[in-house]
Amino acid sequence: MNTNYLIKVALNSVKRFRFIALLLAAALFVTLSYATIRPNGNGAKLNMLSSEIRISPETSPHNDTLTEAANELTIQEAPSWTGDEDTKSDAKWKTIRMRVTAYCPCRKCCGRHSDGYTASMHKIHRGDRFVAADKKFSFGTEMIIPGYNNSKPVKIEDRGRLIKGNKLDVFFNSHKQAMKWGVKYLDVKVRVN
């Protein structure tokens, strides 16, 4: 085979790959910006909130592919959000009976993992409220634990080798507070999506 031919094919593949990556990045940007792409006679037109980008055959060496992609790309308009709506009103909660213990970031509680970061790489700050739970619950899952954090929702930010099944560890900043909590069996509300 001709070496020049292979080099040309490889370069075209790289160009195509960069173009596809650029097109995917643009599609993601469009989706996040609640924009629309509409094909027109000269290529594609991207409408955003207050500006527009035109991609025409003169500016793109891949005009056929771009027009086809614009024809196939459908973006639904997202509902507007004013900030006044209660985002938690549609939340569903499941109640689970759990064994709830407490811990702090000290060496007695965390051993060699007392570095100031949780298993989810959350940096611990004074006054933080979160829980450590079994990995059947994903990080960020909200829970309401009676008597902890004024019974307001807290997120799962940590794990523990002894925390299996329906066991939780609530976080306190001091060892004294953690020991005061002790061991409780509580009906914990877990947010399900």
C-alpha positions as a printed NumPy array, in Angstrom:
array([[  0.   ,   0.   ,   0.   ],
       [  1.002,   3.573,  -0.566],
       [  2.405,   5.232,   2.581],
       [  1.077,   8.645,   1.544],
       [ -2.406,   7.166,   1.225],
       [ -2.236,   5.706,   4.763],
       [ -1.009,   9.016,   6.186],
       [ -3.83 ,  10.872,   4.419],
       [ -6.439,   8.406,   5.76 ],
       [ -5.017,   8.752,   9.288],
       [ -5.093,  12.569,   9.111],
       [ -8.674,  12.548,   7.82 ],
       [ -9.655,  10.248,  10.703],
       [ -8.074,  12.617,  13.203],
       [ -9.877,  15.586,  11.613],
       [-13.167,  13.677,  11.698],
       [-12.619,  12.704,  15.342],
       [-11.882,  16.32 ,  16.319],
       [-14.948,  17.451,  14.396],
       [-17.178,  14.876,  16.123],
       [-15.762,  15.819,  19.539],
       [-16.362,  19.492,  18.747],
       [-19.889,  18.718,  17.582],
       [-20.621,  16.74 ,  20.78 ],
       [-19.237,  19.564,  22.918],
       [-21.406,  22.053,  21.023],
       [-24.464,  19.826,  21.496],
       [-23.791,  19.635,  25.23 ],
       [-23.32 ,  23.399,  25.409],
       [-26.547,  23.917,  23.489],
       [-28.449,  21.573,  25.761],
       [-27.163,  23.315,  28.859],
       [-27.945,  26.746,  27.423],
       [-31.514,  25.831,  26.395],
       [-30.674,  26.682,  22.835],
       [-31.991,  25.354,  19.557],
       [-30.228,  24.332,  16.374],
       [-32.132,  24.76 ,  13.124],
       [-30.83 ,  23.834,   9.712],
       [-31.236,  26.458,   7.041],
       [-30.28 ,  26.645,   3.392],
       [-26.683,  27.651,   4.146],
       [-25.828,  25.161,   6.893],
       [-27.024,  25.319,  10.483],
       [-28.06 ,  28.103,  12.807],
       [-27.644,  27.98 ,  16.565],
       [-30.029,  30.226,  18.523],
       [-29.249,  30.931,  22.148],
       [-30.837,  33.259,  24.664],
       [-29.441,  36.499,  23.295],
       [-27.007,  35.527,  20.572],
       [-26.679,  33.214,  17.643],
       [-23.905,  31.333,  15.935],
       [-24.105,  30.545,  12.255],
       [-22.207,  27.633,  10.783],
       [-22.128,  27.761,   7.034],
       [-20.36 ,  25.76 ,   4.322],
       [-17.816,  28.557,   3.929],
       [-16.679,  28.184,   7.557],
       [-16.898,  24.395,   7.901],
       [-15.095,  21.83 ,   5.738],
       [-17.604,  19.224,   6.98 ],
       [-20.78 ,  21.008,   5.856],
       [-22.682,  17.872,   4.797],
       [-22.   ,  16.124,   8.097],
       [-22.853,  19.27 ,  10.074],
       [-26.151,  19.779,   8.266],
       [-27.067,  16.116,   8.798],
       [-26.185,  16.374,  12.497],
       [-28.232,  19.558,  12.851],
       [-31.193,  17.836,  11.182],
       [-30.936,  14.873,  13.565],
       [-30.351,  16.895,  16.727],
       [-33.537,  17.654,  18.617],
       [-33.471,  19.644,  21.8  ],
       [-36.518,  20.083,  23.959],
       [-37.028,  23.438,  25.528],
       [-36.572,  23.274,  29.279],
       [-39.197,  24.816,  31.538],
       [-38.198,  28.147,  32.962],
       [-37.427,  28.317,  36.65 ],
       [-37.909,  31.504,  38.613],
       [-36.542,  30.232,  41.902],
       [-39.875,  30.664,  43.666],
       [-40.974,  27.068,  43.209],
       [-40.418,  24.584,  46.008],
       [-37.96 ,  22.118,  44.5  ],
       [-38.561,  19.546,  47.228],
       [-42.352,  19.419,  46.865],
       [-42.217,  16.421,  44.535],
       [-39.649,  14.561,  46.647],
       [-40.579,  11.042,  47.677],
       [-39.321,   9.694,  50.971],
       [-39.012,   6.104,  52.101],
       [-38.857,   5.329,  55.822],
       [-36.292,   2.734,  56.938],
       [-35.569,   1.585,  60.494],
       [-31.822,   2.056,  61.035],
       [-29.136,   1.688,  63.668],
       [-27.622,   5.174,  63.937],
       [-24.278,   5.763,  65.606],
       [-22.016,   8.828,  65.518],
       [-18.422,   9.687,  64.708],
       [-16.031,  12.619,  64.393],
       [-12.898,  13.235,  62.3  ],
       [-10.505,  12.169,  65.083],
       [ -8.073,   9.223,  64.969],
       [-10.183,   7.237,  67.452],
       [-13.184,   7.332,  65.106],
       [-11.531,   7.351,  61.677],
       [ -8.137,   5.724,  62.269],
       [ -5.768,   6.25 ,  59.354],
       [ -8.558,   7.932,  57.368],
       [ -8.636,  11.001,  59.634],
       [ -7.228,  13.297,  56.938],
       [-10.092,  15.82 ,  56.805],
       [-11.745,  14.339,  53.691],
       [-14.669,  11.949,  53.403],
       [-14.871,   8.956,  51.07 ],
       [-16.653,  11.172,  48.505],
       [-13.716,  13.623,  48.716],
       [-15.814,  16.193,  50.583],
       [-13.501,  18.479,  52.585],
       [-14.754,  18.596,  56.155],
       [-15.499,  22.062,  57.559],
       [-16.499,  23.137,  61.039],
       [-20.254,  22.763,  61.478],
       [-20.676,  20.195,  58.673],
       [-23.57 ,  17.794,  58.946],
       [-23.57 ,  14.63 ,  56.835],
       [-23.748,  10.866,  57.253],
       [-21.754,   7.768,  56.424],
       [-23.835,   4.947,  54.968],
       [-23.602,   1.61 ,  53.202],
       [-22.676,   1.721,  49.513],
       [-26.185,   0.588,  48.568],
       [-26.999,   4.282,  49.106],
       [-25.197,   6.546,  46.627],
       [-23.243,   9.632,  47.652],
       [-25.462,  12.702,  47.782],
       [-28.61 ,  10.794,  48.782],
       [-30.583,  12.887,  51.246],
       [-31.777,  11.53 ,  54.578],
       [-33.767,  12.946,  57.463],
       [-32.596,  11.564,  60.793],
       [-34.756,  12.435,  63.793],
       [-32.775,  14.462,  66.335],
       [-29.846,  15.179,  63.999],
       [-29.344,  18.524,  62.207],
       [-32.682,  19.768,  63.586],
       [-34.345,  16.981,  61.548],
       [-33.382,  18.729,  58.3  ],
       [-32.122,  16.679,  55.33 ],
       [-28.442,  15.737,  55.265],
       [-26.485,  14.06 ,  52.485],
       [-24.463,  10.879,  52.435],
       [-20.833,  11.967,  52.054],
       [-18.909,   9.114,  53.666],
       [-18.518,   5.341,  53.996],
       [-17.186,   3.109,  56.738],
       [-15.943,  -0.449,  56.778],
       [-18.337,  -1.377,  59.606],
       [-21.311,   0.482,  58.143],
       [-23.225,  -2.253,  56.342],
       [-26.921,  -2.665,  55.592],
       [-29.274,  -0.434,  57.533],
       [-26.62 ,   1.277,  59.637],
       [-25.647,   4.939,  59.61 ],
       [-22.97 ,   7.059,  61.216],
       [-23.896,  10.713,  61.746],
       [-21.019,  13.2  ,  61.712],
       [-20.128,  15.566,  64.549],
       [-17.126,  17.889,  64.773],
       [-16.107,  16.73 ,  68.252],
       [-15.563,  13.32 ,  69.812],
       [-17.529,  14.41 ,  72.889],
       [-20.636,  15.15 ,  70.768],
       [-20.298,  11.841,  68.942],
       [-20.062,   9.882,  72.204],
       [-23.048,  11.775,  73.599],
       [-25.158,  10.61 ,  70.625],
       [-24.419,   6.966,  71.399],
       [-26.429,   4.298,  69.563],
       [-30.026,   4.892,  68.496],
       [-32.546,   2.91 ,  66.496],
       [-34.541,   5.399,  64.443],
       [-36.986,   5.597,  61.559],
       [-34.874,   7.405,  58.95 ],
       [-36.444,   8.998,  55.895],
       [-34.461,   8.373,  52.696],
       [-35.15 ,  10.46 ,  49.613],
       [-35.854,   8.371,  46.528],
       [-35.927,   9.858,  43.041]])
